[in-house]
Amino acid sequence: MSTQVSHRQIARVLGGAESYDSLGEREQAIVREEWTNRIVALRGELNYTARFAAAGESYSEIDDDGKLIIHLARG
């Protein structure tokens, strides 16, 4: 079993040019880690409060105690 990984193939999968299933186990693990890092970064940039406010939309959410909190649109 080879201990080398194909960085070119990993880059192609991350770029959407090749299938994840075409990778070996080690390459798949690297791709999953990169996907996780990208998801964490994208989630950190989300600001639904600002988006709803900018759109003039009401929204609701559940607080830490499970209570429904309704945020009415302003304007």
SVG drawing of the C-alpha trace seen along z (x, -y; Angstrom):
<svg xmlns="http://www.w3.org/2000/svg" viewBox="-43 -52 47 54">
<polyline fill="none" stroke="black" stroke-width="0.4" points="0.0,0.0 1.4,-3.4 1.8,-6.1 1.8,-8.8 -1.3,-11.0 -2.2,-12.6 -2.4,-16.3 -3.5,-17.0 -6.4,-14.6 -7.4,-16.1 -7.4,-19.6 -9.5,-18.3 -12.1,-16.9 -12.1,-20.1 -12.6,-22.1 -15.5,-19.9 -13.7,-18.5 -13.5,-14.9 -15.6,-12.6 -14.9,-12.1 -15.4,-8.4 -12.4,-8.3 -10.1,-9.0 -8.4,-6.5 -9.0,-6.4 -6.2,-8.8 -7.2,-11.3 -10.8,-11.1 -9.8,-11.9 -7.9,-14.9 -10.9,-16.1 -13.3,-15.6 -11.0,-17.6 -10.9,-20.4 -14.7,-20.4 -15.1,-20.6 -12.7,-23.6 -14.6,-25.3 -18.0,-24.7 -16.8,-26.1 -15.5,-29.2 -18.7,-29.7 -20.9,-29.2 -18.8,-31.7 -19.6,-34.3 -23.4,-33.8 -25.4,-36.6 -29.1,-35.9 -30.1,-38.7 -28.6,-41.3 -30.0,-39.5 -33.5,-39.5 -33.3,-43.1 -31.9,-44.2 -34.8,-42.4 -37.4,-43.8 -38.4,-40.2 -39.6,-38.8 -38.1,-35.7 -38.3,-33.3 -35.8,-31.2 -35.6,-29.0 -33.6,-30.2 -31.3,-28.0 -34.3,-27.1 -36.4,-26.0 -38.7,-29.1 -39.9,-30.5 -38.5,-34.0 -40.2,-36.1 -38.3,-39.0 -40.7,-41.3 -39.7,-43.2 -39.0,-46.8 -40.1,-49.6"/>
</svg>
